[in-house]
Amino acid sequence: MPPKSKSEAPKKSAPAVIRPVISRHSLLFIPEDVLTGFQERVETGIDWTPVESGARRHREKCKRDDVPKTAFTQALQNKIDKSIVHGFLDEQSRLSIEDHWEFLLPAMVWDNQKFGTDEAKICFHNANCITDNLEKLIKKAVKAGDRNILKHDMKMVNALRVNNSQMTELDEGLTQYKKLLSLNLCGNFISDINTDFIPPTVKTLELQTNRISDISGFAEALPFDLLYLGLSRNFISSDSADGLKLLPYHLTVLDLSNNDIYYLEPVLDAIAKLPNLSALQLSGNPCSVCAGYARATLMKLPRLHYLDCREILPTDRPLEHIDIHPDDLLSANFHFTVFRIMSAPQPPKAEKGSNATFHIELEIPLLDAVRRRFLMFRGNESLIEMLPPPEDEEYPITNHGTQSVPGMSKIFTRLDEESSSESDVFSNLVMKNPREIHNYTTFESNKVPWSKLMNFQEPVLKIFCPDLVALRDTFRTIITLRLIYSVTYAAPKSTKADKVKSSQTMRTPGEMRATLATIKCSLRTPDWSQPSQHFHWDENLGTQDAIHWGDGDLSVLQYSQLPVKVTKGKPEGPESVWSPSAGSVEVSNGRLFVVMAGTPHERWGSQAEYLLSCLGYAVGIGNIWRFPYLCYRNGGGAFLIPYFLTLVICGIPLVYLETTLGQFASAGCISIFNINPLFKGAGYAVVILNVIAVVYFSSIMSYPVLYMYHSMSSPLPWQSCGNSWNTDKCTEISGNSSFFSSNGTITTPEDEFFHHRLLRMSPSIHHIGGIVWPVFWCNVICWIIVYLCICNGVKSVGKIVYFTVIFPYVVLTALFIRGVTLPGAWKGILFYILPDWGQLKKPKVWADAATQIFYSLGPGWGGLVSMASFNKFHYKNLRSSVIIPLVNSGTSIWAGFVVFSVLGFAAERSGVPVGEVATAGPGLAFVTYPAAVTMMPAPNLWAVTFFVMLFFLGIDSMFVTIESIIAGIVDEFPACRARKKLITFLTCLVLFSLSIICNTEGGLHVIGLLDTHVAIACVPVVCGLEIIAAVYTYGPRRLAADILFMTGEPLGRMWMVLWRYILPVILLVITVYCLREASGLAGWCVALVSVICIPIHAIKLLLNSKGTFTQRIRDNCRPSNDWGPADPEMRHLWKAAISKQKNQHLKLNNIDKV
């Protein structure tokens, strides 16, 4: 019987999601005979956050019936009486308004600033925030000497804040403020709003922290032009959702956070009627922690731009309509996972027969069903009960709960003398009391040995939660987390006689525990845009509080989270079924540092990928069309002396410095300047430089594609005149005719094919003309290839460079073998290498050598920094920093042999000197060399081979240049890292759009302008700032220490000499020499468009700083908090090494003083 085809094989259906029955869940069920005060007992003993504690106190006051009535006018007067403006308005005061200004006001402000506590300063600010620019209003009245001016101006203010004034209602006093735009009535006891008293000019109305439960009575009558309405921390529930649809038409922002909205759908249906609403806040409501919160809100409100202060990106919205299960709006899954525990002390070796482990304990009382069921009928004082002592005489009676077991030094054996101090914490083991009954749940993780703490990744809690109120309130509490070390002893197997005999030496069966760390985590409100929240705890911080990881600096330290494996078999029950949701929390904690879940920084698959990528970046078209020409023009073989000298003292040190900085910080061209924030504008300059370079270079890459297409024709279309694009000046090469006429009276068919047929070149840059469509479509092909190669980052680039870098060397070898076998080849080679020692006396020769090294290797362009940032942290980059420049220079010399062997053959066939054939730039690649190819046997084959080689040489440089731009973006904006493929696509699309101008009839003129001027100022300046930042402001000792920490190898003194003394001089000379080539207004604009970012950023940074000018410069030249290794473990070890080094330095200083 034949086997069944794959199409006939039945497909396995996806396993059905097991959903617990919400109504039967223990967190919701309340029996009829529950004792009174059940909810109060549940909330007793809960450790609320300070903000929640204050909000609950205000909420209790709002529930009271005896709140005294206070109208707006009286509340405003009470606030004025407590403020500094009171004395200026008091007409019965014995002091004049000038006396108040000169004596009382400065004294009050000075006393608060110098002697006030933090709480006093907050109260002082709250009492004096009645309006904006209050000091300016007072000063105006003081100058006029008239209190009435201040009274009048107070009625003309745009912003008025009468908060925390125990106001219960509005009155006519508010109508006197005719120009009021912003009204703040937060922290009062307002339950209803009389809109007749609200000025129609009001656009912002803040009613947070009041006792409003229904807005239907005043929503429709609010000011028509109202843009912002704040109703946070009131008593609004789902029952009053109908009033939301009556809100003003122009309302843009609505804040309903921290209310009691449980059911999401009726609220969304009402809010959907507001056509101009662009920002909504629902966080802190029970509905905001349900599993389907974000999906339902984004689908119901397609015009919403911000949700809970988070921008809604296009990728956040589902592409298709998704039906949300009703249970997803009534429940969530709470996950608590510890990812990593670092630097925990190594325990002593346990006695034989015992088992030593570590685990995490977690107490979350509001989600504890056991505690909840117990408190229905019992009090909180009975949560911990004690059983009576056992009556068995054979069981040893000890006070397990309060005493440690004696003889602990005999139970454990020390590994060595050095570990004694670290193991002191383990001598505090306490026997777990078996008679103690806990009527609550202490959630525990799996127990693991000490060796697995680094990669702990143990789920402590996975709970299905249908009680959204309890889950919401959990995020307002402070939970307790403990790292526990336990030793378990099994009961010995022996007879009764043996028990009596060995009663003195018998081990007590049971478990002994020691708490190594106790951590307090203030859980934050869930963020719908993030899959989880992250916390870390550091023993060195001197506090037990865990620090929340949000969008701050630490958010860039990320590790990928492995997907949870599906457990095979039947589910254990409804409460054991769980799935990821928006209401999950993942906590990482440890003794010294933690690891955050997220997208990791990419790494090379192997170091060969790094080397090949850097070689592909350094070795480009310039090695073919620029170096050979410079070599023969500047003395042939004699030119190699200044060339290799500048390679050693300039090229290799710069490559080593850039790759070291990029690898140490794992940062791109922008973030690398966190080492000196004052120079961070240089990073933005590098991005602009690369953008301009890619714009024109991509168009150059379309030329080889066009030539490959035309090389398929036989004969080659540029081989003869007489074509439709040729002019009367066209002259074919024969006999002793010149390759190019010096007076321009004749042209070659190759020249006219390139300029007239392919480019349709306009007379000058002032005539851009239309798009040359063949060049345009070849440019499209180039960009598609580039995007497909880099869309997956270094993972794809690292594999592609094996071909794109190695293949050009194969082609160069083939062309070299073919070239040296052609007649006249050796004339060209001798012309190329014969030294002219007299040329060494010319300064221009040395400047050309330094410039060629400088621009060929690519320091200052950001590519080397970006490629090194993907290295492993401990990679020894010195060897590769030497190999890359040497291979690049060797390739340039070798390419000279390939080019001049063919040019010698062309000169032999044409009967002209080699010097008339040799050119540089695009003329060599697209005119001279194609002309020489036509004289070779099988010209089509060698033409295709040559242009394929040019294409691959250029495409590698594009890879790295674009990756440098993207790396700079994602390093500066870490949120983009998770969407890097989209960022890559958008970057390529923008760059392609900009490159279209180079696909026009005047495109070659634009390319010439950009290529000549784009880097002449930016690159030397950036390299100079890198040296100043790394060697001068950061310091040679710190830099050497970082290199030693990273690679394990000390920095040679030679490198520091080159960086500190020689390179700055060379860079200054190169800068002056290159700026001489700038010409015209357009040229200077291109040269300075990127450099201008450096002073702009520095000036902005200095203006935003505090202190004197010298202090501002000094502060901004210090490394920022973001500087250092990106890997959390390496960062911690680096900081520990710095701290140890500082302590040793202080000790040495103290010894010197003694």
DORO-689141 format. One record per residue (C-alpha): x, y, z; residue in one letter. Coordinates in pm, whole numbers, plus 50000, padded with zeros to 5 digits. Layout:
XYZA ...
//
This chain:
500005000050000M 501585033149897P 502255058550170P 499835086850214K 500805119750058S 501575149450279K 498475167050161S 496315138450288E 497895138250632A 495445152050886P 496515184751042K 496705187051416K 494255212251550S 495445238251794A 494765228852156P 491695245852294A 492285272352556V 491055260052892I 489215288553059R 488295285953426P 484745294253522V 484985329553654I 481865329153872S 483075298554067R 486555311654139H 487525314054504S 488705350054465L 485145360554377L 482895337054570F 481415351754890I 479035329655091P 475875343955242E 476935337655600D 480185357455575V 480875378255884L 480435415955869T 483565436155794G 485055410355561F 486505435955316Q 488085455955599E 489755424455731R 491095416155385V 492705450455358E 494085450155712T 497815444755730G 498365454355365I 501485475255306D 500235502155069W 502505525154871T 502825560855007P 500765574854721V 498015549454774E 498045555255150S 497465592355096G 494765585754838A 492965561755073R 492965586955355R 491405612855126H 488935586955001R 487825579055357E 487225615955419K 485145618255102C 482875590255226K 482015608755542R 478675626255563D 479855654055792D 482145671455542V 481595708955597P 480375728355295K 482935752055150T 482205772754842A 484755783054581F 485165818654707T 485895807655063Q 488235779854946A 490165804354730L 490455828955017Q 491705801355246N 494385792554991K 495395828954949I 495675832755326D 498275804955333K 500275818755042S 502885846055003I 500415867854818V 498275872455132H 500365900955271G 500295919454940F 496455918454928L 495795925655297D 494775962055320E 494755960755702Q 498405951255716S 500665976055895R 503415969655641L 503355985455300S 503415964954986I 507045975654935E 508005963055283D 506445929355209H 508455927454889W 511775937955041E 511685920255377F 508985894355439L 508935877255100L 512735871755076P 512795859655436A 510025834355376M 511585821155056V 515085819455207W 513855801855520D 512015775655316N 514925769155081Q 517625767555348K 515875751255643F 512735735155508G 512435697555486T 511335680655167D 507775679055299E 507885715955391A 509085725355045K 506255705554888I 503715722655111C 505235756855036F 504985750454662H 501405737654696N 500365768554889A 501885792354634N 500815776054307C 497615796354279I 498555808253932T 501465810553692D 503995838853721N 502745848854065L 505995866854142E 505655887053822K 502165898653923L 503375908854267I 506365927254123K 504105947153891K 501915958154183A 504975966954394V 506365989454121K 503036007654103A 502656007554482G 499005997754453D 497345966454594R 494355971154367N 496495963854063I 497355929854209L 493665923154284K 492755932353927H 495535911953773D 494605881553982M 491195881753811K 492835883253468M 495035852353502V 494945823553253N 495565796153510A 493955791953850L 494655764254102R 492435760254407V 493545725654506N 493575708554847N 491235735154989S 488305713255112Q 486005728854853M 482625712154808T 480875734454552E 481365762954304L 479845797454333D 479625830454145E 483115840554247G 484525818853970L 482685838653700T 484895868953769Q 487835852053596Y 487045862253240K 490295850553075K 490655817453254L 492025789353036L 493135763653296S 491205755753615L 492605731653875N 490255719854152L 492115688254254C 492155673654604G 488815687754719N 485445672554815F 483445682354505I 480675657854415S 478825678154152D 479695706953920I 477485737253859N 478625745653507T 476935779753517D 479885792253720F 482635778853493I 483925805753251P 483325796052886P 486965803152806T 488205773253009V 490025747352798K 491615726553075T 489565714553372L 491245693353638E 488965676153890L 491265648554010Q 490905634454363T 487385645854440N 484235625654512R 482515627154176I 480595595154103S 478405605753810D 479155631353540I 475895629053346S 474505658853537G 477145683653417F 478955667253123A 476765682152852E 476985717552993A 480775719453019L 482505746752811P 482175739152441F 485875744452369D 487085722752657L 490135702752547L 491275685152866Y 489175669853143L 490845653153441G 488675630153654L 491345607853804S 490875592754155R 487165599054185N 484305574554240F 483345569553876I 482205534153795S 480905515553493S 477345524453589D 477945561153511S 479475554553168A 476525569252980D 477515604253087G 480825601552901L 479185604352561K 477785638452660L 481205654252702L 482125684552484P 482675679352113Y 486225693152104H 487475672852401L 490945659352316T 492295644552640V 490235625452898L 491755612853223D 489655586053397L 492555568553567S 492375553753920N 488585552053938N 486345521653993D 485515512853632I 485215474953626Y 483475467753297Y 485375481252998L 482915477852708E 480235503152817P 482925529152881V 484525523852540L 481145525252368D 480455558952529A 483935573152463I 483755562452099A 481135589752053K 483775616752112L 485115624551762P 488195644851860N 489475624052151L 493145615852092S 494395607252442A 492745585552706L 493875574353051Q 492215544353213L 495155530453407S 494455523053772G 490915511353704N 490075474553753P 489315471753382C 492855482853290S 494405450853424V 492195426653232C 493815405252963A 491965421452672G 492325457652782Y 494715470252516A 493225450352229R 489655460952304A 490555497652354T 492625500552037L 489945483851826M 487055503851969K 488915537151946L 490715538051610P 491315575751630R 493135573451964L 496795584251954H 497765580052319Y 496585554752576L 497705557852938D 500435582952843C 501865558752585R 501925566852215E 499985541852006I 502195529851722L 500845514551399P 502335481251504T 500285481851825D 496995479351641R 495915445351507P 495915443151129L 492625424451129E 489615425151355H 490035401151646I 487075388851843D 487855392752211I 486515366052441H 484255381252708P 486295364652982D 489385383652869D 487655415752980L 486845401453323L 490075383753418S 493835383553384A 496835361753459N 499395373453712F 502915359853661H 505855366953887F 509215353853767T 512705358253905V 515155358853616F 518585360253773R 520255361754112I 523845373154093M 526745372654340S 524905352554604A 527455339054857P 528525303354805Q 527205281555087P 529455258055282P 529435221555193K 526465204455356A 526705173555567E 526115140155404K 522435131255402G 521225167155386S 520085187155085N 520985224355056A 518945245854816T 517875281654742F 514415294254662H 512315325954652I 509395333254886E 506715358054789L 503785372254983E 500925387954783I 498035388855031P 495355403854806L 495675374954557L 495835348354827D 492625327854808A 493505308455126V 493845340255329R 490675354155177R 488575323555263R 489945323255618F 489145359955682L 485505354555587M 484865339755932F 487985347356140R 490045377356242G 493485387856124N 495055379056456E 494375342056388S 496245340256058L 499125322756238I 498185295556487E 500175270956696M 499385234156741L 499735219557093P 503075202557164P 503295165857064P 502715139357330E 505195114957174D 508075111957423E 510415099857150E 510065132256957Y 512545157857087P 510845189257216I 512735220557118T 511785256257057N 512255254456683H 510925288256612G 513355308156819T 516615288856852Q 519245277756609S 520375241856623V 523595239256825P 526695225056677G 526265240556339M 530025241156290S 529965203356305K 527175200356052I 529065219355785F 532665216455674T 534415247655553R 535725246255201L 538705268055292D 539685295955528E 538845323455277E 535175313855259S 534595317255632S 533565353755620S 531225348355327E 529505318955500S 528645337055826D 525145343055698V 524585305655670F 525255299956040S 521905316556123N 519835286856011L 516585282756204V 514515251156215M 511145254456047K 508505250056315N 506235220656220P 503635231356480R 503065265356320E 499935267656101I 499795295655843H 496285303855726N 497715321955426Y 499855312655128T 503555319655100T 504225314754731F 507515297054672E 509595290254364S 511245257454286N 514285249854496K 517545250654304V 521175244754398P 523635273354427W 525105266054082S 521815274853908K 521185308454072L 522785328353789M 520175315853543N 517375312253794F 514385319153566Q 511965302853807E 508295312853810P 507335321354167V 503685327254098L 501305319553813K 497775327153912I 494515331653723F 492825362353866C 489145370353791P 488975396254070D 490155427053886L 489795449154193V 492155427154393A 494585426054103L 494425463754058R 495025469454428D 497965445454422T 499785469954197F 499255496354465R 500895475954739T 504415468154853I 505045430954834I 507725411955020T 510285390254844L 512825368355023R 515805348054910L 515825317155129I 518585291955189Y 517285258855326S 518815226155441V 516545195755458T 517285165355675Y 515525132255617A 514435110655908A 516955082455971P 515845046755907K 516575026356221S 514955004256484T 513515015756810K 516515002557002A 518835022056778D 516845053356840K 517355050857215V 521015043157169K 521765071956938S 519415097957083S 522335120157164Q 523705121056811T 520495118756606M 519775146856363R 516365162956397T 514415155856077P 512955186355910G 513975217755733E 516235246055845M 516135280055678R 518095312555663A 516855344355495T 519685358555283L 517835388855146A 514515405855207T 513305429054933I 510355452954922K 508835457554576C 506475486554518S 504565472954223L 503695498453957R 500615501553742T 500855477853441P 501935492853112D 499825480152822W 502615486752568S 505095464152750Q 504745426452794P 506025428653149S 507405451253419Q 510895447953555H 512445455053894F 515935451254030H 517465451854373W 521075459854453D 522525453454796E 525005481854742N 522185507354721L 521745506155097G 517995500455080T 515635471055075Q 513365487054819D 513425472254470A 513865497954194I 511425498053905H 512835495553555W 510795517053321G 511905538453028D 514995551853197G 518645545553129D 518535509653251L 515925499752994S 518645494452736V 520075465652938L 517945437952802Q 518005400552761Y 515655379152560S 513035359152745Q 512645323152638L 509125311852551P 507365291552815V 507145254752729K 503685239652714V 503255212652976T 502045179952833K 499195161052990G 495965171153155K 495705204253330P 495775203253708E 492785225853747G 491315259153655P 493745279153867E 496795262553711S 495925273253357V 497715305053260W 498795324352954S 500695356752894P 498685388152940S 499025425452981A 498635421553355G 501825401753408S 504815411953613V 508255397253581E 510675406553855V 514385401553849S 516335405354167N 519635395154307G 522265403654558R 524125426954327L 522425430353992F 519625417053776V 518835411053414V 515935426353229M 513745408352979A 513585422452627G 515495423852302T 519245417452331P 522055436452168H 522995417051856E 526255397651839R 528335383651555W 527955346451498G 531755343451482S 534755366251476Q 535305357551109A 532025375551036E 533335406451215Y 536625406051025L 534955400950689L 532395428350755S 535125453250848C 537125443150542L 534075447250322G 533575481750472Y 537205492650432A 537885476750093V 535705494349840G 535655509849497I 538185535949611G 540815508549636N 540345502649262I 539945537149114W 541775560449357R 544865543849511F 546565531549188P 546265566249036Y 547665583049350L 550515558249361C 551755564349005Y 551165602249030R 553135605949354N 556285587049272G 555265550949212G 556985527849459G 558335557849650A 554755566549745F 554565534749953L 556985549350208I 554715577950325P 551715555250269Y 552845527750509F 554295552850754L 550945570550791T 549265536450803L 551305527251113V 551165560251302I 547685571651196C 545495544551042G 546015515251280I 545815536151602P 542535552051493L 541035518351401V 542145503951736Y 540665533251930L 537295532351754E 536865494751773T 537845495652142T 535245521952228L 532525505052024G 533215470652171Q 533505483152531F 530185501852530A 528365480352268S 527165513352128A 526815529951790G 528225562551663C 525895584451875I 525845566152208S 529615561852199I 529895598552293F 528305591552631N 531955590852730I 531815628852688N 528245642352645P 529545676652540L 530775661052214F 527665640252149K 526815662951858G 529665645551676A 527575613851682G 524695631551512Y 527185646251264A 528355611151176V 524775599951109V 524205629650877I 527535622650708L 526575586450643N 523145596550515V 524695619550255I 527335593850163A 524795566050111V 522575589049905V 525185594349634Y 527035561249674F 523885540949603S 523595558549269S 527215549949188I 526355513649265M 523675514448997S 526315520948729Y 527925486148750P 524435470748731V 523765490048409L 527135479848266Y 526485443448353M 523275445448154Y 524935461347851H 527895437447873S 525565409847759M 525455425947411S 527905415547144S 529735435747032P 529965457447341L 527925489347282P 530825511947383W 533235494847145Q 532625517246844S 531165550146724C 528205553146490G 525515546946751N 522545569546804S 524055585447114W 527465592946956N 528425627946848T 530595640246565D 533565642546805K 533525604846863C 536825588446756T 537695551846796E 541105542846945I 543565530746684S 547235534546612G 548795563646793N 545575582246873S 545245595847220S 543015579947470F 541665613847567F 542335645647384S 543655673447600S 541835700847413N 538455683447407G 538135682847029T 537585645147018I 536025619647253T 536115581947272T 533085559047225P 533515546747582E 533325582347715D 530205590547510E 528545557647605F 529005565447974F 528025602047967H 525535603547679H 523965568947666R 523835558148031L 523705590748224L 522385615247960R 524585639748144M 523525676348157S 526065704548094P 526335715048462S 524885710848807I 522585740348743H 520665718748495H 519435688848695I 517045677148425G 514685647848446G 515115613048591I 517235588748389V 514955558648422W 517495530848356P 519685544748634V 516625548848857F 515485512648817W 519015499948874C 519085521049189N 515835504249297V 517435470149242I 520445480049452C 518275491549742W 516155460049732I 519305438749749I 520695459850032V 517495457550237Y 517185419950191L 520775416150308C 520545438050619I 516905433750725C 517865408250991N 520785428651120G 524195414051176V 522805378751161K 522175382050789S 525085405450715V 527495382050888G 526545353550655K 526375373750333I 529845388850372V 531365354350333Y 530455357549966F 530425394949900T 533905399850050V 535665368549929I 534255368449575F 535885401849472P 539275387449571Y 538635357549345V 537755381249061V 540815402949132L 542985371949114T 541455361648782A 541855396748640L 545445398248762F 546325365148600I 544665375848280R 546215410748294G 549855400148336V 549555376448040T 548505404447803L 551035421447572P 552425453547722G 551185445048073A 554615448548228W 554995483648088K 551995493848290G 553215475748602I 556655491748581L 555035525748529F 553035518448846Y 555845507049080I 559055523948959L 560035548849234P 560585585549178D 562415595449495W 562215632149415G 558475631849478Q 559075625749850L 560265661749886K 556785674649800K 554395679950097P 551435671349874K 552675635449843V 552635630850220W 549245647650247A 547835624749974D 549175594150159A 547645604550490A 544325613850326T 544125580650139Q 544805560750457I 542355581950645F 539425578550408Y 540105543150294S 539985527050641L 536925546650748G 537665560151099P 535335588551187G 532525574450973W 530975553451252G 531185520551063G 534055506151265L 532375516351591V 529115499851491S 530745467751371M 532815464951689A 529725470651905S 528455436451796F 531585419051927N 531635398052240K 532805418852532F 536065400652597H 537125398052233Y 540775408052190K 540385434251920N 544015445151889L 544925418051640R 541935425151416S 542665462651438S 546035455651280V 544855429451031I 542085450850881I 544305480750783P 547065458050652L 544685437550437V 543045469450312N 546395484350211S 547505451750055G 544305450549853T 544915485949728S 548445477049612I 547255444949453W 544435463249275A 547065486449132G 548775456848965F 545425445248825V 544535479548688V 547925489548546F 548535455748383S 545385461148177V 546185498048119L 549655488247999G 548035464847748F 545655492547635A 548565516747594A 550485490547395E 547545484747159R 546845522047123S 550475531947082G 550335558647354V 552225562547684P 550685546747993V 550445580748157G 547835592047903E 545705561647973V 545805563548355A 542975582848519T 541265582748856A 537725581448986G 534675570848783P 536595577648463G 538905548348538L 536135523948630A 533535533348369F 535565547648078V 539205537248077T 538905501548197Y 535915493547971P 537965507147678A 540815483847769A 538435454347802V 537285458747441T 540825450847325M 540985418147520M 539885384347389P 536325375347506A 535585411247606P 532035403547723N 533265378447981L 535875401748128W 533505431448124A 530865412448323V 533545399448562T 534965434048625F 531615450748690F 530395422648915V 533545427749120M 532855465349141L 529285458749253F 530285435549536F 533075458649647L 530585487049681G 527655467549826I 529715457750133D 530415493950213S 526705501750185M 525875473850431F 528045488050704V 527235524550636T 523475518750661I 523945496350964E 525865524951127S 522915548151075I 520455522551214I 522725513451507A 522975550151601G 519185553351597I 518355522051798V 521095528452054D 519865563752114E 516215552652117F 516155517752275P 512405514152217A 513165510951845C 515315480151902R 512275457351924A 511135470451584R 514515471251417K 513305454551098K 510705481951054L 513315508751132I 515615492950872T 512885493550608F 511945529650678L 515595540150677T 516215523550341C 513035538950202L 514015574150312V 517575570550185L 516365557249851F 513995586749816S 516855610949883L 519085593449630S 516675599749343I 518255633749282I 521445615349184C 519485595448923N 518775626648718T 520605640248415E 522655662548645G 523185634348895G 526895629848821L 527505666548899H 525675662349230V 527705631149307I 530935649749234G 529915678549463L 528925655549751L 531875631949714D 534385660449715T 533025679950012H 530925657550238V 533735644150459A 536525669850432I 535555687250758A 533425662150945C 535645631250953V 538875647351086P 536915667551342V 535025636651466V 538245616951500C 539815645651688G 536875647651928L 537045610151983E 540675613552087I 539945643452313I 537015625352476A 538725591652524A 542305602052599V 542135637052746Y 538805641652930T 538125605053015Y 541785600653100G 544545577252986P 544505557253310R 540795550553297R 540985541652928L 543885517852990A 542035502353285A 538905497153073D 540925480252798I 542585457853056L 539185449353206F 537695442052862M 540465422252692T 542625411252985G 545665426052813E 547445457952925P 547595487452689L 551025493752544G 552605527652610R 553145532452235M 549385535252173W 548945562452430M 551845582252283V 550305579951936L 546845589852060W 547955618452283R 550715635352086Y 551035623951724I 547485618351600L 546155652951699P 548895669451490V 548245646851191I 544495652851214L 545045690351223L 547215688650910V 544675666650730I 541855690450821T 543695720850687V 544735702350373Y 541235689250303C 539515722550361L 541665737250084R 539685715749839E 536365731849935A 535065755649675S 531915775649623G 528985782149854L 527415748149779A 530665730549861G 531035747750196W 527385740650280C 527895703550212V 531115703550415A 529555720550718L 525995706250719V 527065677650943S 529725695751148V 527235722251258I 525575696151484C 528595696251712I 528435732451835P 524635732651835I 524435702652068H 527225715952290A 525585750252324I 522215734652403K 523785712452668L 525625741352831L 522525763352836L 520515736053010N 523205730753274S 523675749053602K 526665766353754G 529405788153616T 530625784053261F 533675764253376T 531545741753594Q 529145735153308R 531955724853077I 533515703053346R 530205685953430D 529295679253067N 532735665052989C 532275637753249R 530945603953126P 527185600853155S 525485573553356N 524885554653031D 528615550352967W 530025515953032G 529465479852929P 525935472852808A 525885437652946D 524485439853303P 526905414753449E 529925431253289M 528635465353392R 528375454753753H 531845439253753L 533225470553586W 531685493153850K 532975470354124A 536465472053972A 536275510253959I 535125511654321S 537935488654430K 540465509354240Q 539215541354404K 539405525654750N 542975514354687Q 543855549154568H 542375564554884L 544315540155102K 547555549254927L 546835586054977N 546195580455349N 549455560955382I 551315589255210D 549815614355455K 550885593255753V 
//
